[in-house]
Amino acid sequence: MDARQCSVAFLLLPAALSADGLQFSRNIMRLSHTLGELYGGNFTEYGE
């Protein structure tokens, strides 16, 4: 997704998920970002 699509998707998440579901999803995204860092900055495969 491009930056605009990502922004819109992040705006939709709170409308589609419970508070717990939103927090869980954000935690998974953060972990994925950490994997990208561990794999030499490979954010194409592992970024949020």
Backbone atoms as SQL, in Angstrom:
CREATE TABLE atoms (id INTEGER PRIMARY KEY, chain TEXT, resi INTEGER, resn TEXT, atom TEXT, x REAL, y REAL, z REAL);
INSERT INTO atoms VALUES
  (1, 'A', 1, 'MET', 'N', 0.831, -1.178, 0.000),
  (2, 'A', 1, 'MET', 'CA', 0.000, 0.000, 0.000),
  (3, 'A', 1, 'MET', 'C', 0.878, 1.245, 0.000),
  (4, 'A', 2, 'ASP', 'N', 0.382, 2.277, -0.629),
  (5, 'A', 2, 'ASP', 'CA', 1.102, 3.541, -0.552),
  (6, 'A', 2, 'ASP', 'C', 0.728, 4.248, 0.759),
  (7, 'A', 3, 'ALA', 'N', 1.350, 5.382, 1.035),
  (8, 'A', 3, 'ALA', 'CA', 1.164, 6.084, 2.302),
  (9, 'A', 3, 'ALA', 'C', -0.292, 6.497, 2.521),
  (10, 'A', 4, 'ARG', 'N', -0.953, 6.938, 1.480),
  (11, 'A', 4, 'ARG', 'CA', -2.357, 7.365, 1.611),
  (12, 'A', 4, 'ARG', 'C', -3.257, 6.186, 1.964),
  (13, 'A', 5, 'GLN', 'N', -3.057, 5.062, 1.303),
  (14, 'A', 5, 'GLN', 'CA', -3.847, 3.867, 1.582),
  (15, 'A', 5, 'GLN', 'C', -3.622, 3.385, 3.013),
  (16, 'A', 6, 'CYS', 'N', -2.384, 3.435, 3.473),
  (17, 'A', 6, 'CYS', 'CA', -2.084, 3.039, 4.854),
  (18, 'A', 6, 'CYS', 'C', -2.803, 3.948, 5.844),
  (19, 'A', 7, 'SER', 'N', -2.795, 5.237, 5.577),
  (20, 'A', 7, 'SER', 'CA', -3.471, 6.185, 6.467),
  (21, 'A', 7, 'SER', 'C', -4.955, 5.885, 6.570),
  (22, 'A', 8, 'VAL', 'N', -5.578, 5.615, 5.445),
  (23, 'A', 8, 'VAL', 'CA', -7.005, 5.299, 5.438),
  (24, 'A', 8, 'VAL', 'C', -7.265, 3.989, 6.169),
  (25, 'A', 9, 'ALA', 'N', -6.418, 2.996, 5.958),
  (26, 'A', 9, 'ALA', 'CA', -6.583, 1.703, 6.625),
  (27, 'A', 9, 'ALA', 'C', -6.481, 1.865, 8.140),
  (28, 'A', 10, 'PHE', 'N', -5.526, 2.666, 8.601),
  (29, 'A', 10, 'PHE', 'CA', -5.386, 2.879, 10.039),
  (30, 'A', 10, 'PHE', 'C', -6.584, 3.617, 10.619),
  (31, 'A', 11, 'LEU', 'N', -7.230, 4.447, 9.822),
  (32, 'A', 11, 'LEU', 'CA', -8.443, 5.125, 10.287),
  (33, 'A', 11, 'LEU', 'C', -9.625, 4.162, 10.390),
  (34, 'A', 12, 'LEU', 'N', -9.631, 3.127, 9.559),
  (35, 'A', 12, 'LEU', 'CA', -10.726, 2.162, 9.577),
  (36, 'A', 12, 'LEU', 'C', -10.619, 1.153, 10.724),
  (37, 'A', 13, 'LEU', 'N', -9.419, 0.884, 11.175),
  (38, 'A', 13, 'LEU', 'CA', -9.230, -0.143, 12.204),
  (39, 'A', 13, 'LEU', 'C', -10.076, 0.074, 13.462),
  (40, 'A', 14, 'PRO', 'N', -10.103, 1.278, 14.042),
  (41, 'A', 14, 'PRO', 'CA', -10.914, 1.452, 15.256),
  (42, 'A', 14, 'PRO', 'C', -12.409, 1.236, 15.015),
  (43, 'A', 15, 'ALA', 'N', -12.861, 1.474, 13.795),
  (44, 'A', 15, 'ALA', 'CA', -14.275, 1.277, 13.478),
  (45, 'A', 15, 'ALA', 'C', -14.611, -0.204, 13.310),
  (46, 'A', 16, 'ALA', 'N', -13.599, -0.993, 12.953),
  (47, 'A', 16, 'ALA', 'CA', -13.842, -2.404, 12.657),
  (48, 'A', 16, 'ALA', 'C', -13.503, -3.338, 13.818),
  (49, 'A', 17, 'LEU', 'N', -12.700, -2.861, 14.775),
  (50, 'A', 17, 'LEU', 'CA', -12.219, -3.733, 15.840),
  (51, 'A', 17, 'LEU', 'C', -12.620, -3.206, 17.213),
  (52, 'A', 18, 'SER', 'N', -12.693, -4.115, 18.169),
  (53, 'A', 18, 'SER', 'CA', -12.872, -3.706, 19.557),
  (54, 'A', 18, 'SER', 'C', -11.586, -3.055, 20.043),
  (55, 'A', 19, 'ALA', 'N', -11.621, -2.444, 21.202),
  (56, 'A', 19, 'ALA', 'CA', -10.423, -1.819, 21.757),
  (57, 'A', 19, 'ALA', 'C', -9.317, -2.859, 21.941),
  (58, 'A', 20, 'ASP', 'N', -9.679, -4.026, 22.452),
  (59, 'A', 20, 'ASP', 'CA', -8.686, -5.095, 22.635),
  (60, 'A', 20, 'ASP', 'C', -8.152, -5.587, 21.292),
  (61, 'A', 21, 'GLY', 'N', -9.039, -5.736, 20.326),
  (62, 'A', 21, 'GLY', 'CA', -8.623, -6.179, 19.001),
  (63, 'A', 21, 'GLY', 'C', -7.703, -5.179, 18.330),
  (64, 'A', 22, 'LEU', 'N', -7.987, -3.901, 18.510),
  (65, 'A', 22, 'LEU', 'CA', -7.140, -2.853, 17.951),
  (66, 'A', 22, 'LEU', 'C', -5.755, -2.888, 18.591),
  (67, 'A', 23, 'GLN', 'N', -5.703, -3.010, 19.915),
  (68, 'A', 23, 'GLN', 'CA', -4.420, -3.073, 20.613),
  (69, 'A', 23, 'GLN', 'C', -3.632, -4.304, 20.180),
  (70, 'A', 24, 'PHE', 'N', -4.293, -5.437, 20.066),
  (71, 'A', 24, 'PHE', 'CA', -3.654, -6.674, 19.633),
  (72, 'A', 24, 'PHE', 'C', -3.070, -6.516, 18.224),
  (73, 'A', 25, 'SER', 'N', -3.841, -5.928, 17.323),
  (74, 'A', 25, 'SER', 'CA', -3.387, -5.714, 15.945),
  (75, 'A', 25, 'SER', 'C', -2.187, -4.781, 15.892),
  (76, 'A', 26, 'ARG', 'N', -2.226, -3.699, 16.659),
  (77, 'A', 26, 'ARG', 'CA', -1.102, -2.752, 16.683),
  (78, 'A', 26, 'ARG', 'C', 0.155, -3.419, 17.242),
  (79, 'A', 27, 'ASN', 'N', -0.011, -4.270, 18.253),
  (80, 'A', 27, 'ASN', 'CA', 1.144, -4.979, 18.810),
  (81, 'A', 27, 'ASN', 'C', 1.775, -5.898, 17.770),
  (82, 'A', 28, 'ILE', 'N', 0.954, -6.569, 16.990),
  (83, 'A', 28, 'ILE', 'CA', 1.472, -7.433, 15.918),
  (84, 'A', 28, 'ILE', 'C', 2.223, -6.599, 14.893),
  (85, 'A', 29, 'MET', 'N', 1.690, -5.442, 14.540),
  (86, 'A', 29, 'MET', 'CA', 2.360, -4.572, 13.579),
  (87, 'A', 29, 'MET', 'C', 3.700, -4.094, 14.107),
  (88, 'A', 30, 'ARG', 'N', 3.747, -3.771, 15.387),
  (89, 'A', 30, 'ARG', 'CA', 5.014, -3.330, 15.985),
  (90, 'A', 30, 'ARG', 'C', 6.042, -4.459, 15.982),
  (91, 'A', 31, 'LEU', 'N', 5.597, -5.675, 16.274),
  (92, 'A', 31, 'LEU', 'CA', 6.500, -6.821, 16.238),
  (93, 'A', 31, 'LEU', 'C', 7.022, -7.056, 14.825),
  (94, 'A', 32, 'SER', 'N', 6.171, -6.880, 13.851),
  (95, 'A', 32, 'SER', 'CA', 6.589, -7.037, 12.466),
  (96, 'A', 32, 'SER', 'C', 7.649, -6.002, 12.106),
  (97, 'A', 33, 'HIS', 'N', 7.477, -4.793, 12.595),
  (98, 'A', 33, 'HIS', 'CA', 8.473, -3.739, 12.359),
  (99, 'A', 33, 'HIS', 'C', 9.811, -4.130, 12.992),
  (100, 'A', 34, 'THR', 'N', 9.761, -4.691, 14.188),
  (101, 'A', 34, 'THR', 'CA', 10.981, -5.144, 14.863),
  (102, 'A', 34, 'THR', 'C', 11.674, -6.228, 14.050),
  (103, 'A', 35, 'LEU', 'N', 10.917, -7.136, 13.472),
  (104, 'A', 35, 'LEU', 'CA', 11.510, -8.151, 12.603),
  (105, 'A', 35, 'LEU', 'C', 12.218, -7.504, 11.419),
  (106, 'A', 36, 'GLY', 'N', 11.605, -6.468, 10.864),
  (107, 'A', 36, 'GLY', 'CA', 12.238, -5.748, 9.771),
  (108, 'A', 36, 'GLY', 'C', 13.578, -5.171, 10.182),
  (109, 'A', 37, 'GLU', 'N', 13.657, -4.646, 11.401),
  (110, 'A', 37, 'GLU', 'CA', 14.923, -4.125, 11.905),
  (111, 'A', 37, 'GLU', 'C', 15.952, -5.242, 12.064),
  (112, 'A', 38, 'LEU', 'N', 15.502, -6.373, 12.601),
  (113, 'A', 38, 'LEU', 'CA', 16.421, -7.501, 12.831),
  (114, 'A', 38, 'LEU', 'C', 16.934, -8.099, 11.528),
  (115, 'A', 39, 'TYR', 'N', 16.148, -8.008, 10.471),
  (116, 'A', 39, 'TYR', 'CA', 16.549, -8.545, 9.177),
  (117, 'A', 39, 'TYR', 'C', 17.131, -7.467, 8.273),
  (118, 'A', 40, 'GLY', 'N', 17.922, -6.610, 8.863),
  (119, 'A', 40, 'GLY', 'CA', 18.691, -5.635, 8.092),
  (120, 'A', 40, 'GLY', 'C', 17.876, -4.535, 7.446),
  (121, 'A', 41, 'GLY', 'N', 16.808, -4.109, 8.077),
  (122, 'A', 41, 'GLY', 'CA', 16.003, -3.028, 7.524),
  (123, 'A', 41, 'GLY', 'C', 15.094, -3.465, 6.391),
  (124, 'A', 42, 'ASN', 'N', 14.719, -4.739, 6.390),
  (125, 'A', 42, 'ASN', 'CA', 13.836, -5.273, 5.349),
  (126, 'A', 42, 'ASN', 'C', 12.377, -4.947, 5.685),
  (127, 'A', 43, 'PHE', 'N', 11.999, -3.691, 5.484),
  (128, 'A', 43, 'PHE', 'CA', 10.649, -3.264, 5.822),
  (129, 'A', 43, 'PHE', 'C', 9.652, -3.536, 4.701),
  (130, 'A', 44, 'THR', 'N', 10.134, -3.978, 3.560),
  (131, 'A', 44, 'THR', 'CA', 9.226, -4.362, 2.480),
  (132, 'A', 44, 'THR', 'C', 8.453, -5.611, 2.884),
  (133, 'A', 45, 'GLU', 'N', 9.148, -6.562, 3.483),
  (134, 'A', 45, 'GLU', 'CA', 8.492, -7.788, 3.907),
  (135, 'A', 45, 'GLU', 'C', 7.975, -7.727, 5.337),
  (136, 'A', 46, 'TYR', 'N', 8.675, -6.995, 6.201),
  (137, 'A', 46, 'TYR', 'CA', 8.375, -7.055, 7.618),
  (138, 'A', 46, 'TYR', 'C', 7.892, -5.758, 8.241),
  (139, 'A', 47, 'GLY', 'N', 7.677, -4.733, 7.481),
  (140, 'A', 47, 'GLY', 'CA', 7.253, -3.463, 8.075),
  (141, 'A', 47, 'GLY', 'C', 5.801, -3.493, 8.501),
  (142, 'A', 48, 'GLU', 'N', 5.404, -2.430, 9.189),
  (143, 'A', 48, 'GLU', 'CA', 4.019, -2.317, 9.638),
  (144, 'A', 48, 'GLU', 'C', 3.084, -2.370, 8.458);
